[in-house]
Amino acid sequence: MTDQQPAQGWDESATLTALRELVTTGARVNHVVARRAGLSDTELVTLEHLSREQIGPAEVARRLEVSTAAATGIVDRLVSRGHVERQPHAADRRRTQLVLTDSGRREVVSHLMPMFIGLDRLDRGFTDEERAVVERYLRGAAEAFEQVLETDGD
């Protein structure tokens, strides 16, 4: 199949091309930000997860799809850099939860702030109705991506 021959049931419109370009660029952004911050891609992804919620090392392993030993190594490196702290779980003191430190938050946000500002500016340029259409499209695209994850052969 060449670029000129679409797959069966696939007709790449301008919106699909733009989405593909966004996904490709997004993957590059993570890699570049990780490199600039002196982190591995998995360390950056871990910081991103921790910026949204406190999780434990076992959950890091699950989300990154790595062994618990590999997740422990990732967490150890982030702890040694002062980006993450291990704390006893609030409800179950036998468990550990990971907490993003101010240093860890700054590490992620400082590199991504120009993008956040640009996206905010773009978002503010849409009407509420346009935003609703964009949101519906992006949520539908996320569902289509999930189909690949669900058929991963696990």
N, C-alpha and C positions, 0 to 999 in steps of 0.2 A: 504494500500500500504506500503510495507517495503522498506528499502534502496536498496534491491536487485531487486525490481520490479519497473522499470521506468514507469512513467506516459505515457499514450497514446501519441505517437508522440514525445516522449522525449527520447533521448539516450545520457546520460551524458558522454561526451568525456573528455579527460584530460584538454582541454582548458576550457570547461564549469565548470569543477570541480575547476580549478584554479580561474576562474572568481567568482564563488560562494564564495570561500575562501577569495578572495580580498574584496568582498562586505561585508562579515561578519567581517573581520578584520578592514575595513574602518569604520564601525559602532562602533566598539569597540574603535578605535583611537579617534573619536570625543568624546565619553563618558569619556575616560581616560584623554584626554587633558582638557576637561571642568572641571573635578574633580580636576586635578592638579592646574588649574588656579583659582579655587574657583568660578567657574561659573556654571550656569545650562546649560544643553545641548542646550536649545533654545537661551540662551545668546551667547553661542559660535557660533551657526549657524548665529545669527544676525551679529556678528562681521565678520564672513566670508563673508556674503552678502555685508556688508559695505566696506570690503577690496577690493571688485570688483567695486562697484559703490555707489554713494550717492543716498539714497532712503528716503522716508518719513515714518512716523509711520504706516500709512494706508497700505503701501506696505509691511512693515514688517509683519503686521497682515495677509495679503494675502499670502505671501510666507511661513509663518510658519503655516498657516491654523489655526489661533487662532483669538479670538475676538479682536476688537480694544482696549478694556479695558485691555486685557491680554498683548497685544503688548505694550501699554503705560507703564505697569508695568515693562516689560522687558527693555524697553528703559530707564525708570527712574532709574533702578538699574545700567545700564551701564553708564549713565550720572553721577550718584553719585560716581561711582568708577573712573571717569575721563577717561573712555575708549571711550566715544561718546559725541559729542556736538550737541545740537539743534541749527540750524541756519535758518534764513529766506531763503526761496527758491529764487534762483537767478532770475527766470522769474516771479514768482507770490509770492509777499511778504506776502500774506495771508496764504500761505502754509509753512510748516516746512520741512527742509531736515535734515537728520542725517549725521554727519561727523565723521569718525573714527579718533581718536586722535593718536598721536605717541604712547601713553601708550597702547591704544587698539591694535594697530598694533604689538607692541612689545609682548603683551600678547599672541597673536595668534602665531606669527612667532617664538618666543623663544621656544615654546613647539614643534613646527612642524619642525624646522630647520634640525634636524638629518634625518627626513624622506625626506625632500626636497633634501638634499645632496645625500642621497642614491638613490633616484629616478633619480636625474641628472646623477649620475655615471652610473646607469643602462642604461639610455637613450643614453648616449654617447657611450655605447658599441655596439649599433646597427648601421648598415649601413642605408643610406637614404631609400633604398628599404625595409629593414626590418621595419623601423619606419613607412613607409607608410602602410604596412600590419597591424601593431599593431594599428595604428590610425584608419584604416578602421574597424577593429574588435571592438575597444572600442566605436567608434561612432555608430556602429550597435547595440552593447549591450545597449548603452544609449537609442537608439530608442526603443528597446524591453522593457526596463524599463518604458519608457514613455507610452507604451500601457497599463500597469497596472494603471498608474496615470490617463489616459484618461477614463478608464472603472471603475473609483472609485465609480460610482453610484451617482455622483453629478447631 
